[in-house]
Amino acid sequence: MTLEAKNLTFRYHPKGPKVIDGVDLTLQSGEHLGLTGPSGRGKTTLCRLLAGYDQPDAGAVLLDGKPLSSYRGYCPVQMVWQHPEMVVDPLRTLGATLAEGWAVEERVLAGLHIEPGWLTRYPSELSGGELQRFCVARALGPATRFLLCDELSAMLDLITQAQIWSFLLEEAERRNLGLLIVSHSAPLMERLCTRTQAL
């Protein structure tokens, strides 16, 4: 399977500057692509476009040659954000949030060291590292084929970082997932990525 960005252009406001201007990108199943570039260059915006959260002003996002927007139901392209507390409903338990999507395998929850009792809690009752583990698990539904990791571990302690990335690499190999990794850490990118692309 292939995820492609074809000549993407995007503005947040019709008369504003182009945040993304003519970007091309290709990510194959099983590949670990590092997306590099200084802050403000549009890396998060590109991830949002690739995951279908925003629509480009020009160009297209294709999944195996078909527009990503043509997919219905669970999107095969999932994204994990830097700040997990911003993407979960604070008024819903984690179990209720997890039930909104496709069922996540018990193996995934266990591999990310997610305790069953967490699912009865609200987001504010977990630490940042615990909540990020949950967000990673939620993104790994059975239909996920590509995972976009936007500074996924930037705010985490070293032990949590190592545990999450170790599991993700094993899961990516087991399921032939394509990973797009955004990070300002050169050592991390060197260790995780099969290739990099600058934005």
N, C-alpha and C positions, 0 to 999 in steps of 0.2 A: 504494500500500500504506500502511496506517496501523498504528502501534503505539500502544496505549492502556493506561493504568493507570486502573482504575475503583475508586475508593473503597478504595485499598489501606491495610491496617493490618498492622503487623508488630512482634512482640516477639522479642528473642533468647532470652528465657527466659519460660516460661508465666506466671510471677507478676511479671515485670519490667515496666518502663515501656514504653510504646509508642514505638518509635523512629520509626515511620511511622504516621500517624494520619489516615485518611480522605483520602489523596492522590489527586487526579485529574491526569492528564497525557495529552496527545495529541501525537504526532510523526508528521508526514506524510513520505512519500518526497520527497527533494529539499530538505527543510527543515533548517535548522541552528538547533537550540534550545539556548540557554544555560540551565543550571540553576544558580541562585545561592542563597546563604545562608551563614550563619556556620558555622564548624567545629562538628561534633557535631550538626548539624541532621538528618542522615540522607541526605545526597546519595549517598554511596557505597552505602548500604543500598538506596536506591531503584534505583540502577543494577543492583545484584545481583538485585533482584526482576525488573526489566525484562528481564534477560538469562537468567533462569531458574535462577540459582545457588541462590536461596532461594525458598521458596513463601510467599505472604502468609497471615496468619492470617485475613484477611477481604478481600473484593474480588477482582479478577481482573486479569491481564495478557492483553490480547487482541492478536492479529495478524490484521488484516483481519476482525475480529469473531469469530475462533476462539481458544480458549484457547492460549496459547503452549505449555503443557504437552502439547498434543495433537500437536505437531510431533515427528517422529522423524528421527534422523540428524542432519545438520549443522543447527545452529540459525541461522535468518536474522538473529538479533540477536546481535552479538558485542561484546565489551567489551575495552578496553585500559586497563590499570591504571597507577597512578602509579609503582609499584615493579616493574619487569619481572622482576627477579631472584626475586621471590616467586611467580611464576606459571609458571616453567619448571622442568623436572626437571634438577637439577644433574648427574645421572649419565648424561644422554642428550645426544648431539650435537644441534646445532641442526637438522641435516638429518633426524635421526630424529624429532625433535619435529615438524618441519614435515610429515613423511610421515604423521603420525597423522590429519591432517584432509584436506580436499579440496585438490587441487593448487592452489598459488598461481602465478599467471601470471608468467613471466619479466619481463614488462613492469613488474609491481608491484615485484619485487625490484630491478630496475634503477632504477626511479623513486625508491626509498628508499635508493639508493646502497649496497645490500647486495652485498658481494663474494662470488663463488662459494666462495672458500676458507673463508668463515665457517661454512659448513654442516658442515664437518668438525670444527669446534671445539665445546668445551663452554661453557656460559654464563659460567663464571668467566674464560674467556679473552678475553671481549669487554668493552669499556667499557660504562657504563650507557647512553650514547647509542646505541651500536651495538646493544645488546640491545633497546632500545626500538624501534628501527627494525624489528628482526626481529619483535617482538610485534605491531607494526602490520601488517606484511606477513601474518603468520599469521592475523590477524583479517579480512583482506580476501579470503577465499575467494570463489569465483564465485557462491555462493548467499547471500552476505551482503547484506542489504537495509538494515540499521540498524547503526550503529557508535556505541557508548557510550564516550566518551573521558573518563575520570575523572582529572583533573589529569595528563593524558598528558604534558605538556611541563614540568611544574613543576620537575623535577630536572635539566633539560637546559640546555646552553649555548645562547646566542642563535642561533648559526648552525644548530645541529641543530634547534632549535625551528622556525626559519623554513623549513628544508628539509622537515621532516615535515608541517607545516601546509600549506605550498604544495602538496605532492603530494596530501595528503588532500582539499583543496578541489577540485583538478582531478579527482581520482578520484570524488569525490562528485557533481560535475557530470556527468561522463561516464557514470556508472552510476545517477544519480538516487538516491543513497543518502541516507537520513535520518541526521543527526548529532545526538547529544546531547552537549553539551560542558559539563563541570564544570571551573571554574577560579576562583581568587580574583583573577585579573588582570582588572580592569575594561577596560583597553585591548585586551587579547586578545579578550575577549568582544564588545566593540563591533565589532572588526574581523571576527570570524568568524561571528557569529550573526545570523540573520534576526529573531529575537525571543528574549526571556528569560522565565523563570518562576522566581519565588522559592519556596523551600521553607521 
